[in-house]
C-alpha cells in the first residue's frame, strides 16, 4: 500500500471500479469472505478489492488492464498482508507497542509536510483513505520499525578481516579511471567563444563563466568538477591536451575549458570505502536475519489463501485527466 509521505502529485490518474466477476448480487454475499487468513488476521474480499484499486491507480489505463500487472499486484497484496500479520503477531508477543502520544507526534510531523490541512485531506482522498485508516497504517509503520530494530539486535558488526576480504574480492569495483577537474564557459556560437577566449587571458575565469556561460554551472563559476576518462566523449581529448584554455564543440554549444587538476588512474584505498563496505555487510546480515525470522514465523503460523476467490475479482478502468 502506498503510504503518504508528502504532498501528493496531480495529473493523469485512473478511475476504477473493482468488483466481483459474475452476478452483481454476489458482491454483498462474498465481500466479507476471506481472501487470505493469517492466524486471526483476515483480509476480506472487499478489503482486497479496495487495495487493488488503490494500487492500480498508479498505472496508466493500458497498464492497469494488463492481466500480468493485475496478477502481480494481487500477489503483492497477499504477500504484504502475510508479512504485516506476522509482524503484528510477533510484535504482540514481544510487547512491542506504539503509544498514542508517540503516534500523535508522528501524525503531526507528517501533516506538517503539507501546506495546509486541505492539501492533506486531498492527498488522503486521492489514495481513497480515511484519516483513521491512514493513522492505523502509520501505527503499523512505527511498529514495523521497532520490530526490525529488535530483529537486528542479533546482527554483529563485521570484523576487520571480513571488511578486508570484501574489499579484496571486489577490488575492481574500486578502481578509478584517469580524471580531470574542469571549469568551463559554454556559449552558443564560435564568434562569441573566440571573443571570450581573448578575455580569459586577462580576466578571472570564474567571473567570465558567471557572466557569459549558458549552462547551469555558470552560477558556480563554471565548475563542472571531476570527469573520468571515457565518461563524456567530447571531453576525452582534454586528457591529452596541453595547458591553457581548450575549445571543445558539443551539441550544447562551444565550450571553453580550463583543466584545473589531473589525477591518474588509481584504486580507491580501503580506508576511504570502509564505511560503505560496513554498510553493505551489515545490510547482507540484516537481510539474512530477516529471512530467517520470517521463515520461523511462517512455520509457526496458520496461513490460508483462497486463490479462486482472488481470481474472481475483476478490474474495470476508465482513464481521465485531472
N, C-alpha and C positions, 0 to 999 in steps of 0.2 A: 504494500500500500504506500502511495506517495505521502510523505509527511511534510507538512508545511514548515518551511524554514525561513521564508522571506516573502516579500510581495510577489504575488502570482503574475505570470506573464499573460497578456491578452493577445488576440489574433485569431487564427484559424482554430476551430475546435470541432468536436464531433458530438452530435446529439444522438443518444442511443436509447433503444428500448431493448432490455434484456429480459427474455421471458422463457417459458417452458414450451417446448415443441408439442404440437398436438392440440387438443381441445382446450380453449381458454379456461373452461371451468375447472380444469385440472390444477390451475395455479394455486387457488386457495387450499386445496387438499394437500398439495405437495410442498408448498412454500415453507412449511415447518419441518419437513423431513430432513434428516441429517445427510449431507453430502460426505461429511467426514466427522468422526468422533475420536478424540484422543483422551483416554481416561474419562473424566467427567466433563470435558470441554466439547461442545457441539457446534459445528458450523452448519447452519441450516441452508436450504436451497435459496431462500430469499437473501440471506446474508452473502452467500456465494455469488449470486447474480448481481447484487449491488457492487461487490468488489470487482467483479469482472467488468461491469460498465465503467467503473471509476478508472480502472487501469487502461481500458481501451480508449478512453478519452484522449490519451497522449498520442494516439496514432491518427494518421490521416484516414479518410473514408475508405480508400482502397486497402490499406494495410489492416484496418480494423475488420475487414471482411475476409481476410486471408485465413483459411482453416488452420494453417500451420501456426500462425500467430495466436489464434484463439486457443488452440490446444496448448501451446506453450504457456500462455498466461493462466489457463485453468490449472495446469500442473504447478505453476509457480504459487498460485493461491493455496492449493493443498499443502505444498511444502512449507510455505510461510506460516500457515495455521498450525501445522505439526510442530514446527520449531517454537512458535510462540507458546503453545500449550505446554510443551516440555519445559520451556524456560520458566514459565509461571509456576508450574508444579515444583520444580527444583528450588526456585526462589522461596516458595512457601515452606518447603522442608528445611531450608537454611535460615528461616526467619528474616529473609530479606524483604523489606517493605519500604515504600516511599511515603513519607509523612505528608499530610495535606498542606502543611506550611511549606515544605520543600517544593511540592508540586505547584502551589500558587506562585512561588517565586519564579519558577521556570516558565510558567504561563505568562507572567508579567514581562519577563525578559524577551520572550518570543513575540508577544504582542507589540512590544515597544519597537520592533524592527519594521513595523508598518507605519505609514504616515499618520493614519488615524484609525478609529475603530471601524468606520465604514469600509475602509480598504481591507481590513482584517476579515470582516464578515463576508465581503465579496469573495475573498480567497477561499473561505470555508464553503461558500455556496458553489463555487466553481468545482470544488472537489466533492460536492454533494455530501458534506459532512455537517452534522450539528456541532455546536460548541461542546456539548457533553461528550460526543464521540471523539472529537479531536483531543479533548482533555484526557480521556482514558488512553488514547493512543500515546499521548505524551507520557503518561504514567508508565506505560509499558516500556517505552524507550529508556526511561530512567531506571527501571528495574533491570532491564536487559544490560545496561551499562554496569550496574553493580554485580550482576551475575558474571559477566565477562571478567570483571576485576577479581572476583573470588576464584574463578577457574584459573586465572593466570597467576595466582599466588604461588602455584606449584612450579611455574616456569623459572628455571635457573638462568642466570646471566652466562653468556658464552665465555669460555676460558680464553686466555691469550693464545694457546695452541690452536684452538678451533678458529679463532679470528685469522691467524696467520695462514692456516690451511685453506680457509675460504678464499683468502686473498691470492694465494699461490695458484689455486685451482682455476681462478678466473682472471689471471693477470692480464690477459688480452683485453679484457673489458676496461682496464685502467690505463691503457696506452693512449697517449696524446699525439696527434699529428703535429707537424710544424705549424706554428701560429704567428700571426702578426696582429698588432694592436693599431687600429687605424682611426683617423679622423677625416671627415670629408665635407666638401661643399658640392651640392648637386644643383645644376641649372638645366634649363630645357633646350639650350642650343649652344653650338660651338663658339659663336661670336662672344656670347656672354662669358663662356668658360675662358677664352683667350684673354679677355679684359681682366677678369678676376684673378687669373694666374699671375698677371703682372703685378696686381695689387698685393698678392700674397708674398711678394719679395720684400715688401717693406711693412706690411700690416700684420696684426695678430690673426692667426688662422681662425681661432675660436670666434672672434668678433666678426670676421668676414662670413663665417658659416651662419651665425645668428642673423646676420643682415640679409644674406642673399640665397642661402640654400633652401630648396623647395621640399626637402624631406623632413619627417618628424623629428629626427635627432638634431635639427638645426638649433632648437631651443637649448640644447646641452652643448653648444659649441661644436656640433658636427661629430661628436664622439659616437662611433659605431661599436668600438670595443674589440675584443679578441675574435679573430676569424681563423678557423682551421683551414689548412690547405685542402682543396677539393670540396669545400662546402659551397662556395659560390664561384662558378666557372669564370666569370669576368673579373674576379679579384685574384685568380691564380697567378697571372703574370706579375703581380706585385711582389711575390715571394722571391723572384729573381731580379727585380728591377733595382736600379741604383738608388742613391739618396735623392732627396728633393721631392717636390710635388709631382705626382704622376697623374696622367689623364687617362681615364677609362670610360668607354661608352657602354651603356646598357639600355634595356627597354625603359628604364626610368629617367634617362637623361644622360648628361655628360657629368662625370664625377671627377673632381679634383681631390686627390687623395694624398694624405700625409701619413707615412708609416712611422709611428712613434716608438714602437718596441717590436722586437722579434724574439721568438722562443723556439728552440729546436725541438724536434720530436723527442718525446720522453715517456716515462711511465710514472703515473701519479704514485707517490710514496704511500706506504701502508698507513702511516700516521694520519695522512690527510683524508683517507677514505675510511678510516677505522669507525667513526660514528655511524656511517651508513651501513657498514658491514654488520655492526652490532644490531642495528635496527632490522636488517634483513634476517639475521639468525634468530633474533627474538620473535619476529613475525612467523618464521617457519615453526618454531616451537609452540607458539601460541595457537597456530592453526592445528598442529598435531594434537595438542592438548584438548582443543575444542572438539575435534573429530572424535577423539576417544571418549570425551564426556558425552557427546551426542549419541554415540553408539551405545553407551551404558544406559542412557535414559530410554532409548528405543527398546532395548532388551527387557527393561523392567516396566514397560507401559503397554497398554492395550490400545491398538490403533485399528479403526475400521474406516474403509473408504468405499463409497458407492459410485463406481465409475459409470454404471448405466444411468444413474440419476444425473451425474455431472454432464455426461454426453447429451442428455436430453435438453440441456439449456442451450437455447439458440440466441443469436445476436442479430439485431436489425439496426442498421446505422443510417443516419441522414447527415450529410455534410452541410455546413453553413458557415457564413462569415460573421464574426462578431463586429 
